[in-house]
Amino acid sequence: MVSSSHEAMHRIFQKEPGVFGRAFRALDLPFPEPIAVSLLPNDLTETAPLERRVDTLLRFDTEKQGSYLVAVEAQSRKEPTKPASWAYYTSYLHAKYRLPTVLLVTCQEKSTAVWAAGPFSIGPVHWPMLTIRPLVLGPHNVPVITDVRAAASDIPLATLSAITHGKDANAGAILSALADALRTIDREDADIFSELTEQGLANSPALKIWRELMAVDTAFFRSERAMKLRAEGRDEGRDEGRAEGRAEERAESVLCLLEERGVVVSEAVRERVMGCRDLEVLRGWFARAVTVESAEDLFRDGED
């Protein structure tokens, strides 16, 4: 039951709203004397269902620092109303789970990422009641991964790099490295990360490159001889048979990519590509195969 003292402690502000500012003058808080005050309904209950969904919500449990929540929001553009939603998400999750909450915003545009970092404050400028400071991942701080070994060592990060930098000038090199790296892991997992990459690249020029790269992924599994060589050398990373098998796989992928793109491959080009055993040269040809107009352009500038 609400006590009389409870009532008096807030109703005095209904009777004399100006006491709010005057009471804080001793603290030098600059709340000015109002020229008008309106009494609004005090019922904050939402009479109609209001759907609010965070994109992804995760709970992290740690050994030394306890548990916390990570709410992930993907943001494609600046939205003036979004910070209010983020404040609601953060407050609601804290009230519901009684756990510290971190808001992570992911962006593909640098300007959006800079805006999303905030901070966003709710309340008067001189006395903000709530400040939202999201953690932001975007083109400005997600690493550019163009090395196959680096991509293979952390496939999820390489996937995030490919999605985040999908509009960059070097998107082709990033995607090529990821495509090669995916062929080093379980096929089912590779399919999952491949699909995530395709979804993340939607409506970007890099999507066409990615689809062309994925169109040839079966080439890495088609050669029985290459598979046999890979099996024989799987316990020795520098085994000659394994290296030869990888070279044959990569050579087949170069030719398959050209054919998928409708580029005519002459017998001379085919023999030269299939006869190459230099993995770095083959990787360079594979990257060029994404854009060349003729198969002979693979060997431009006299490179082998």
ChimeraX attribute file (.defattr): number of C-alpha atoms within 10 A of each C-alpha:
attribute: neighborCount
match mode: 1-to-1
recipient: residues
	/A:1	4
	/A:2	6
	/A:3	7
	/A:4	8
	/A:5	9
	/A:6	10
	/A:7	10
	/A:8	11
	/A:9	9
	/A:10	10
	/A:11	12
	/A:12	12
	/A:13	13
	/A:14	13
	/A:15	9
	/A:16	10
	/A:17	17
	/A:18	17
	/A:19	13
	/A:20	15
	/A:21	15
	/A:22	16
	/A:23	11
	/A:24	12
	/A:25	12
	/A:26	8
	/A:27	8
	/A:28	8
	/A:29	13
	/A:30	12
	/A:31	16
	/A:32	11
	/A:33	12
	/A:34	10
	/A:35	6
	/A:36	7
	/A:37	10
	/A:38	7
	/A:39	8
	/A:40	6
	/A:41	6
	/A:42	6
	/A:43	7
	/A:44	6
	/A:45	6
	/A:46	7
	/A:47	7
	/A:48	6
	/A:49	6
	/A:50	7
	/A:51	5
	/A:52	9
	/A:53	10
	/A:54	14
	/A:55	11
	/A:56	11
	/A:57	16
	/A:58	12
	/A:59	14
	/A:60	9
	/A:61	11
	/A:62	9
	/A:63	6
	/A:64	6
	/A:65	7
	/A:66	10
	/A:67	14
	/A:68	17
	/A:69	20
	/A:70	17
	/A:71	20
	/A:72	19
	/A:73	19
	/A:74	15
	/A:75	19
	/A:76	13
	/A:77	15
	/A:78	14
	/A:79	11
	/A:80	7
	/A:81	8
	/A:82	12
	/A:83	20
	/A:84	14
	/A:85	13
	/A:86	20
	/A:87	19
	/A:88	13
	/A:89	18
	/A:90	20
	/A:91	15
	/A:92	13
	/A:93	18
	/A:94	16
	/A:95	11
	/A:96	8
	/A:97	12
	/A:98	13
	/A:99	14
	/A:100	16
	/A:101	21
	/A:102	20
	/A:103	20
	/A:104	19
	/A:105	22
	/A:106	22
	/A:107	23
	/A:108	24
	/A:109	20
	/A:110	17
	/A:111	14
	/A:112	20
	/A:113	24
	/A:114	15
	/A:115	14
	/A:116	27
	/A:117	16
	/A:118	15
	/A:119	11
	/A:120	18
	/A:121	17
	/A:122	14
	/A:123	11
	/A:124	9
	/A:125	8
	/A:126	9
	/A:127	12
	/A:128	11
	/A:129	10
	/A:130	12
	/A:131	14
	/A:132	19
	/A:133	18
	/A:134	22
	/A:135	15
	/A:136	25
	/A:137	21
	/A:138	24
	/A:139	23
	/A:140	17
	/A:141	12
	/A:142	17
	/A:143	15
	/A:144	21
	/A:145	23
	/A:146	20
	/A:147	16
	/A:148	22
	/A:149	14
	/A:150	15
	/A:151	24
	/A:152	20
	/A:153	12
	/A:154	13
	/A:155	20
	/A:156	14
	/A:157	18
	/A:158	30
	/A:159	24
	/A:160	22
	/A:161	26
	/A:162	32
	/A:163	27
	/A:164	27
	/A:165	28
	/A:166	27
	/A:167	19
	/A:168	17
	/A:169	10
	/A:170	14
	/A:171	24
	/A:172	25
	/A:173	19
	/A:174	24
	/A:175	29
	/A:176	23
	/A:177	23
	/A:178	32
	/A:179	24
	/A:180	21
	/A:181	21
	/A:182	23
	/A:183	17
	/A:184	14
	/A:185	13
	/A:186	9
	/A:187	10
	/A:188	9
	/A:189	13
	/A:190	17
	/A:191	15
	/A:192	11
	/A:193	19
	/A:194	19
	/A:195	13
	/A:196	15
	/A:197	24
	/A:198	20
	/A:199	12
	/A:200	18
	/A:201	22
	/A:202	13
	/A:203	12
	/A:204	14
	/A:205	14
	/A:206	22
	/A:207	22
	/A:208	15
	/A:209	18
	/A:210	23
	/A:211	13
	/A:212	18
	/A:213	25
	/A:214	19
	/A:215	15
	/A:216	20
	/A:217	19
	/A:218	14
	/A:219	19
	/A:220	20
	/A:221	14
	/A:222	13
	/A:223	15
	/A:224	11
	/A:225	13
	/A:226	21
	/A:227	18
	/A:228	14
	/A:229	20
	/A:230	21
	/A:231	13
	/A:232	15
	/A:233	18
	/A:234	13
	/A:235	10
	/A:236	11
	/A:237	11
	/A:238	10
	/A:239	14
	/A:240	14
	/A:241	19
	/A:242	22
	/A:243	19
	/A:244	20
	/A:245	24
	/A:246	20
	/A:247	24
	/A:248	26
	/A:249	24
	/A:250	26
	/A:251	28
	/A:252	24
	/A:253	26
	/A:254	27
	/A:255	23
	/A:256	23
	/A:257	22
	/A:258	23
	/A:259	15
	/A:260	13
	/A:261	15
	/A:262	11
	/A:263	16
	/A:264	15
	/A:265	15
	/A:266	11
	/A:267	9
	/A:268	9
	/A:269	16
	/A:270	15
	/A:271	11
	/A:272	12
	/A:273	23
	/A:274	17
	/A:275	12
	/A:276	16
	/A:277	17
	/A:278	16
	/A:279	17
	/A:280	11
	/A:281	16
	/A:282	24
	/A:283	20
	/A:284	17
	/A:285	25
	/A:286	23
	/A:287	19
	/A:288	20
	/A:289	25
	/A:290	19
	/A:291	15
	/A:292	15
	/A:293	15
	/A:294	14
	/A:295	21
	/A:296	13
	/A:297	14
	/A:298	23
	/A:299	16
	/A:300	11
	/A:301	7
	/A:302	7
	/A:303	9
	/A:304	14
